[in-house]
Amino acid sequence: MRTFISVLNLLAVISLQLSAQPVSNYTYKLDNGTTVKTEKTWSQVWVQQKYSDMVAGDKSSPLAVNIRALGSLISGSEYKLMSGGKEVKIQGVAPGTYDLRLTFKLSGKPGTLSFMVGNIIIKPKSKTAVDITLYDYQVMIDNSPASLKGLASYETDIDRCKTYTIQDIYKGIPTFYEVGKHDKPLNIAKTESDVKGQIKPGTYDILLTIALSTQTQKVWLENFIMKADTKYKITVNLNAGSIQYTGTNKDLTALHLYPAGTAATQTGAPAPNKSLETISYSNVVIANCTSPGVYDVLLDYGKGKKYEWRKSISVTTGNKTDIK
């Protein structure tokens, strides 16, 4: 399930749990009719609302909205201020509580992503500034004609980010279902590998299951139309960063990632806490795919013989972060 949270510091957002500006009606839809839905993924919306005094006579807008998307996802955006389900003009708007409807044009495949942010407060003689940061996976679907004896073919790829497209340990394993019926997977006409095969033409709900270390993420492509004698390649760009141990201690056996600030709350000797852990990696000498954010990283030596904290480690989309 997607998590939406508001933040006081963009990269420290993972440490907060409550949202003063709730996000709702999140819809990710391609122009070809495919709807993208996710479960237990890293996708998030971060919202920060702040206020400043307006000088007497200031005729500028009482609302400023700053939008940022991490990685490759959108090519444009627009927003509308709403009250009771109806749009209201921002210039000269009366003080009160409103909703903000945001619509984004997708960059990977023609389509739109939209959602509503609630509890937008316009105060008397004040300017409201709303900063919105969007992080989601970019879905790209390419199709081309092929001689398949009336069947349709498929292949899936998982990219860590736009700048890193080596298909290594990350896969999106596809499972096909009837539209709206996810209790029983359909048979495949021809399986060529765990990510490649052929199926009868039709409209399907496709589930891509992605294993990322200790996590299993799910990306649904609902109402996916597959035509006869057509080859489809589905690529999911995670817009992620990566983290890797580059130190010299060969006893290190795991990296445990926690929300920034976790280390400061712990008393006594450093120790793991599974209830707070974001993700962990046991293969520490490779560049492990990681959600962007700021973490306190617990280094595990000798499978629990010794622990050490590395605090406020920043991971950004498209970049590798070294831990020593």
LUMKOL-71109 format. One line per 2 residues: number of its first residue (from 1); their letters; for each residue y, x, z of C-alpha. Coordinates in nm, 4 decimals, padded with zeros to 6 digits. Each point is the difference from the previous one (the first is absolute). Layout:
! LUMKOL-71109
NUM> A> Y:X:Z ~ ... $
! end
This chain:
! LUMKOL-71109
1> MR> 00.0000:00.0000:00.0000 ~ 00.3459:00.1265:-00.0868 $
3> TF> 00.2242:00.0908:00.2945 ~ 00.3760:-00.0592:-00.0111 $
5> IS> 00.2228:00.1673:00.2560 ~ 00.3670:00.0750:00.0625 $
7> VL> 00.1143:00.3482:00.0906 ~ 00.2815:00.1992:00.1503 $
9> NL> -00.1111:00.3150:-00.1772 ~ -00.1620:-00.0231:-00.3429 $
11> LA> -00.2676:00.2627:00.0480 ~ -00.0741:-00.0930:00.3602 $
13> VI> -00.0804:-00.3582:-00.0878 ~ -00.3681:00.0272:00.0765 $
15> SL> 00.0766:00.0316:00.3706 ~ 00.1530:-00.3488:00.0195 $
17> QL> -00.1940:-00.3217:00.0171 ~ 00.2450:-00.2919:-00.0017 $
19> SA> 00.2254:-00.1311:-00.2756 ~ 00.3445:-00.1502:00.0563 $
21> QP> 00.0067:-00.0862:-00.3723 ~ -00.3330:-00.1634:-00.0924 $
23> VS> -00.1274:00.0440:-00.3563 ~ -00.1783:-00.2915:-00.1675 $
25> NY> -00.1113:-00.1382:-00.3390 ~ -00.0974:00.3451:-00.1293 $
27> TY> -00.1087:-00.0461:-00.3635 ~ -00.1087:00.2772:-00.2408 $
29> KL> -00.0726:-00.1420:-00.3458 ~ -00.0351:00.1542:-00.3435 $
31> DN> 00.1312:-00.1768:-00.3092 ~ -00.3555:-00.0231:-00.1388 $
33> GT> -00.0812:-00.2463:00.2817 ~ -00.1775:00.2430:00.2330 $
35> TV> 00.0994:-00.0291:00.3669 ~ -00.0342:00.3096:00.2190 $
37> KT> -00.1000:-00.0501:00.3638 ~ -00.0990:00.2633:00.2538 $
39> EK> -00.1945:00.0237:00.3255 ~ 00.0263:00.2816:00.2550 $
41> TW> 00.2092:00.2158:-00.2334 ~ 00.3008:00.2162:00.0821 $
43> SQ> 00.2509:-00.2265:-00.1777 ~ 00.2984:-00.0936:00.2149 $
45> VW> 00.3552:-00.1307:00.0016 ~ 00.2479:00.1641:00.2362 $
47> VQ> 00.3215:-00.1815:00.0926 ~ 00.3021:00.1198:00.1953 $
49> QK> 00.3012:-00.2204:00.0723 ~ 00.3242:00.1364:00.1425 $
51> YS> 00.3606:-00.1112:00.0353 ~ 00.3494:00.1424:-00.0228 $
53> DM> 00.3454:-00.1465:00.0576 ~ 00.2011:-00.1216:-00.2985 $
55> VA> 00.3657:00.0927:-00.0141 ~ 00.2393:-00.2947:-00.0056 $
57> GD> 00.0695:-00.0981:-00.3600 ~ -00.3169:00.1619:-00.1334 $
59> KS> -00.1151:-00.2144:-00.2944 ~ -00.3238:00.1886:-00.0690 $
61> SP> -00.3421:-00.1600:00.0350 ~ -00.1130:-00.0619:00.3604 $
63> LA> -00.3548:00.1017:-00.1044 ~ -00.1189:00.3304:-00.1437 $
65> VN> -00.3640:00.0466:-00.0997 ~ -00.1468:00.3456:-00.0657 $
67> IR> -00.3442:00.0037:-00.1632 ~ -00.2364:00.2958:-00.0272 $
69> AL> -00.3578:00.0174:-00.1291 ~ -00.2292:00.2909:00.0858 $
71> GS> -00.1657:00.1557:-00.3031 ~ -00.0443:-00.1731:-00.3349 $
73> LI> 00.0051:-00.3774:00.0354 ~ 00.3149:-00.1787:-00.1171 $
75> SG> 00.2595:00.0367:-00.2752 ~ 00.2557:-00.2519:00.1229 $
77> SE> 00.0853:-00.2463:00.2752 ~ 00.2136:-00.2974:00.0879 $
79> YK> 00.0604:-00.2021:00.3150 ~ 00.1333:-00.3399:00.1018 $
81> LM> 00.1214:-00.1295:00.3337 ~ -00.1745:-00.3242:00.0937 $
83> SG> 00.0543:-00.2815:00.2483 ~ -00.2387:-00.2923:00.0339 $
85> GK> -00.1750:00.1069:-00.3187 ~ 00.3203:00.0001:-00.2063 $
87> EV> 00.2062:00.2911:-00.1261 ~ 00.3421:00.0511:00.1551 $
89> KI> 00.2865:00.2128:-00.1291 ~ 00.0304:00.3255:00.1904 $
91> QG> 00.3750:00.0366:-00.0437 ~ 00.1684:-00.2089:00.2671 $
93> VA> -00.3284:-00.1062:00.1616 ~ 00.0387:-00.1547:00.3442 $
95> PG> -00.1394:00.1789:00.3072 ~ -00.3571:-00.0998:00.0712 $
97> TY> -00.3662:00.0879:-00.0505 ~ -00.1412:00.0168:-00.3524 $
99> DL> -00.2996:00.1076:-00.2075 ~ 00.0115:00.2690:-00.2665 $
101> RL> -00.2149:-00.0473:-00.3105 ~ -00.0785:00.3228:-00.1867 $
103> TF> -00.1508:00.0287:-00.3464 ~ -00.1102:00.3291:-00.1557 $
105> KL> -00.0880:00.0876:-00.3577 ~ -00.3195:00.2074:-00.0084 $
107> SG> -00.0022:00.3340:-00.1792 ~ -00.3729:00.0588:-00.0568 $
109> KP> -00.0913:-00.3242:-00.1768 ~ 00.2370:-00.2863:-00.0877 $
111> GT> 00.0230:-00.2342:00.2969 ~ 00.1872:-00.0802:00.3176 $
113> LS> -00.0313:00.0577:00.3732 ~ 00.1903:-00.2271:00.2352 $
115> FM> 00.0313:-00.0914:00.3669 ~ 00.2314:-00.1611:00.2549 $
117> VG> 00.1656:00.1759:00.2940 ~ 00.0992:-00.2318:00.2845 $
119> NI> 00.2522:00.0150:00.2835 ~ 00.2838:00.1538:-00.2002 $
121> II> 00.3001:-00.0445:00.2293 ~ 00.3580:-00.0232:-00.1243 $
123> KP> 00.2429:00.0492:00.2893 ~ 00.3699:-00.0959:00.0124 $
125> KS> 00.2330:00.2817:-00.1133 ~ -00.3002:00.2285:-00.0582 $
127> KT> -00.1845:00.1532:-00.2931 ~ -00.3793:-00.0242:00.0031 $
129> AV> -00.1895:00.2893:-00.1586 ~ -00.3688:-00.0524:-00.0788 $
131> DI> -00.2134:00.2985:-00.0999 ~ -00.3350:-00.0889:-00.1586 $
133> TL> -00.2694:00.2535:-00.0833 ~ -00.2997:-00.1135:-00.2001 $
135> YD> -00.3351:00.1786:-00.0175 ~ -00.2901:-00.1352:-00.2006 $
137> YQ> -00.2607:00.1110:-00.2507 ~ 00.0868:00.0083:-00.3686 $
139> VM> -00.2563:-00.1829:-00.2136 ~ -00.0241:00.0942:-00.3676 $
141> ID> -00.2304:-00.1719:-00.2501 ~ -00.0527:00.1411:-00.3470 $
143> NS> -00.2075:-00.1742:-00.2635 ~ -00.1090:00.0933:-00.3509 $
145> PA> -00.2366:-00.1402:-00.2650 ~ -00.3575:00.1294:-00.0001 $
147> SL> -00.3331:-00.0804:-00.1633 ~ -00.1984:-00.1444:00.2911 $
149> KG> -00.2210:-00.2662:-00.1631 ~ 00.2055:-00.2808:00.1461 $
151> LA> 00.0256:00.1440:00.3506 ~ 00.3005:00.1385:00.1899 $
153> SY> -00.0028:00.3427:00.1644 ~ 00.1754:00.1215:00.3144 $
155> ET> 00.0799:00.3276:00.1733 ~ 00.1980:00.0679:00.3189 $
157> DI> 00.1980:00.3007:00.1210 ~ 00.1753:00.0718:00.3299 $
159> DR> 00.3037:00.2301:-00.0072 ~ 00.1472:00.1361:00.3221 $
161> CK> 00.3445:-00.0035:-00.1589 ~ 00.1632:00.0243:-00.3393 $
163> TY> 00.0147:00.3807:00.0140 ~ -00.3636:00.0408:00.1085 $
165> TI> -00.2475:-00.1698:-00.2316 ~ -00.3141:00.2098:00.0571 $
167> QD> -00.2881:-00.2415:00.0521 ~ -00.1807:00.1671:00.2897 $
169> IY> -00.1402:-00.1644:00.3137 ~ 00.1875:-00.3307:-00.0241 $
171> KG> -00.1495:-00.2909:-00.1926 ~ 00.0669:-00.3686:-00.0444 $
173> IP> -00.3438:-00.1600:-00.0122 ~ 00.0299:-00.3305:-00.1935 $
175> TF> -00.1778:-00.3234:00.0873 ~ 00.0384:-00.3120:-00.2160 $
177> YE> 00.0242:-00.3578:00.1283 ~ 00.0618:-00.3430:-00.1414 $
179> VG> 00.3641:-00.0957:00.0348 ~ 00.0585:-00.1313:00.3513 $
181> KH> -00.3638:00.0516:00.1048 ~ -00.0454:00.3230:00.1920 $
183> DK> -00.3250:-00.0739:00.1784 ~ -00.2361:00.1287:-00.2699 $
185> PL> 00.0632:00.2890:-00.2424 ~ -00.0882:-00.0437:-00.3671 $
187> NI> -00.2567:00.1996:-00.1942 ~ 00.1240:00.2695:-00.2374 $
189> AK> -00.1342:00.0071:-00.3572 ~ -00.0136:00.3805:-00.0055 $
191> TE> 00.0767:00.2466:00.2792 ~ 00.0916:00.3475:-00.1260 $
193> SD> 00.1131:00.1458:00.3346 ~ 00.1388:-00.1244:00.3318 $
195> VK> 00.3448:-00.0398:-00.1629 ~ -00.0904:-00.0761:-00.3599 $
197> GQ> -00.1973:-00.2665:-00.1874 ~ -00.0040:-00.3068:-00.2224 $
199> IK> 00.0164:-00.3720:00.0743 ~ 00.0112:-00.3306:-00.1848 $
201> PG> 00.3529:-00.1029:-00.1013 ~ 00.1667:-00.2409:00.2383 $
203> TY> 00.2482:-00.0346:00.2854 ~ -00.0946:00.1671:00.3281 $
205> DI> 00.1182:00.0929:00.3460 ~ -00.0632:00.3749:00.0215 $
207> LL> -00.0280:00.1786:00.3342 ~ 00.0658:00.3754:00.0063 $
209> TI> -00.1412:00.1591:00.3165 ~ 00.1637:00.3337:00.0828 $
211> AL> -00.1427:00.2351:00.2642 ~ 00.2670:00.2214:00.1572 $
213> ST> -00.1514:00.2138:00.2776 ~ -00.0659:-00.2367:00.2932 $
215> QT> 00.1560:-00.2996:-00.1774 ~ -00.1256:-00.2473:-00.2588 $
217> QK> 00.2788:-00.1638:-00.1956 ~ -00.0211:-00.2970:-00.2376 $
219> VW> 00.2126:-00.0777:-00.3030 ~ -00.0570:-00.3382:-00.1637 $
221> LE> 00.0910:-00.0672:-00.3633 ~ -00.0231:-00.3758:-00.0173 $
223> NF> -00.0066:-00.2023:-00.3226 ~ -00.0748:00.3111:-00.2084 $
225> IM> -00.0642:-00.0984:-00.3637 ~ -00.2538:00.2123:-00.1914 $
227> KA> -00.0362:-00.0577:-00.3734 ~ -00.2963:00.0772:-00.2251 $
229> DT> -00.0132:00.3430:-00.1657 ~ 00.2807:00.1282:00.2185 $
231> KY> 00.0021:00.3061:00.2240 ~ 00.1916:-00.0252:00.3295 $
233> KI> 00.1086:00.2925:00.2155 ~ 00.1307:-00.0887:00.3468 $
235> TV> 00.1972:00.2703:00.1801 ~ 00.1260:-00.0340:00.3567 $
237> NL> 00.2716:00.2467:00.0990 ~ 00.0021:00.0210:00.3807 $
239> NA> 00.3495:00.1542:00.0067 ~ -00.1328:00.2146:00.2840 $
241> GS> 00.0614:00.3477:00.1369 ~ -00.2598:00.2369:00.1407 $
243> IQ> -00.0664:00.2096:00.3072 ~ -00.2016:00.3208:00.0305 $
245> YT> -00.0782:00.2611:00.2652 ~ 00.1100:00.3436:-00.1199 $
247> GT> -00.0334:00.1892:00.3288 ~ -00.2498:00.2763:00.0731 $
249> NK> -00.2025:-00.1507:00.2857 ~ -00.3420:-00.0703:-00.1507 $
251> DL> -00.1029:-00.2072:00.3036 ~ 00.2199:-00.2923:-00.1076 $
253> TA> -00.2259:-00.2979:-00.0748 ~ 00.2353:-00.2980:-00.0365 $
255> LH> 00.3583:-00.1233:-00.0334 ~ 00.0886:-00.3212:00.1870 $
257> LY> 00.3233:-00.1694:-00.1094 ~ 00.2037:-00.2171:00.2382 $
259> PA> 00.3374:-00.1756:-00.0209 ~ 00.2890:00.2360:00.0715 $
261> GT> 00.0776:00.0061:00.3715 ~ -00.3606:-00.0503:00.1138 $
263> AA> -00.0291:00.3541:00.1383 ~ 00.3015:-00.0507:00.2277 $
265> TQ> -00.1630:-00.3036:00.1638 ~ -00.3203:00.1792:00.0871 $
267> TG> -00.0464:00.1503:00.3465 ~ -00.2403:00.2789:00.0839 $
269> AP> -00.1892:00.2078:-00.2538 ~ 00.0154:-00.1046:-00.3681 $
271> AP> -00.2807:-00.2387:-00.0893 ~ -00.0774:-00.2520:-00.2771 $
273> NK> 00.0686:-00.3726:00.0370 ~ -00.1809:-00.2037:-00.2654 $
275> SL> 00.1990:-00.3141:00.0776 ~ 00.3217:00.1737:-00.1104 $
277> ET> -00.1345:00.2202:-00.2781 ~ 00.1328:-00.0654:-00.3506 $
279> IS> -00.2649:00.1998:-00.1895 ~ -00.2032:00.3188:00.0424 $
281> YS> -00.1411:00.2623:-00.2354 ~ -00.3084:00.2148:00.0554 $
283> NV> 00.0351:00.2106:-00.3156 ~ 00.3144:00.1781:00.1120 $
285> VI> 00.0270:00.2732:-00.2653 ~ 00.0593:-00.2371:-00.2917 $
287> AN> 00.3160:-00.1982:-00.0770 ~ -00.0886:-00.3374:00.1547 $
289> CT> 00.1719:-00.3074:-00.1437 ~ 00.2442:-00.1410:00.2594 $
291> SP> 00.2491:-00.2824:00.0256 ~ 00.3655:00.1143:00.0107 $
293> GV> 00.1496:00.0046:00.3491 ~ 00.0511:00.2169:00.3071 $
295> YD> -00.2992:00.0794:00.2201 ~ -00.1041:00.1802:00.3139 $
297> VL> -00.3137:00.1869:-00.1069 ~ -00.2740:00.0843:00.2503 $
299> LD> -00.1973:00.3087:-00.0996 ~ -00.3660:-00.0171:00.0995 $
301> YG> -00.1717:00.3355:00.0550 ~ -00.3760:00.0251:00.0317 $
303> KG> -00.0583:-00.3776:-00.0189 ~ 00.1793:-00.0799:00.3247 $
305> KK> -00.0096:00.3335:00.1814 ~ 00.3772:00.0409:-00.0278 $
307> YE> 00.2962:-00.2062:-00.1213 ~ 00.3574:00.0929:-00.0939 $
309> WR> 00.2962:-00.2126:-00.1155 ~ 00.2209:00.0639:-00.3008 $
311> KS> 00.2955:-00.2353:00.0379 ~ 00.2209:-00.1809:-00.2522 $
313> IS> -00.1879:00.1023:-00.3125 ~ 00.1578:-00.1612:-00.3063 $
315> VT> -00.2057:-00.1133:-00.3001 ~ 00.1851:-00.1052:-00.3155 $
317> TG> -00.1178:-00.1604:-00.3224 ~ -00.1131:00.2531:-00.2594 $
319> NK> 00.0113:00.3025:00.2336 ~ -00.2515:00.1985:00.2037 $
321> TD> 00.0669:00.0660:00.3684 ~ -00.1532:00.3122:00.1542 $
323> IK> -00.1197:00.0116:00.3621 ~ -00.0445:00.3365:00.1731 $
! end
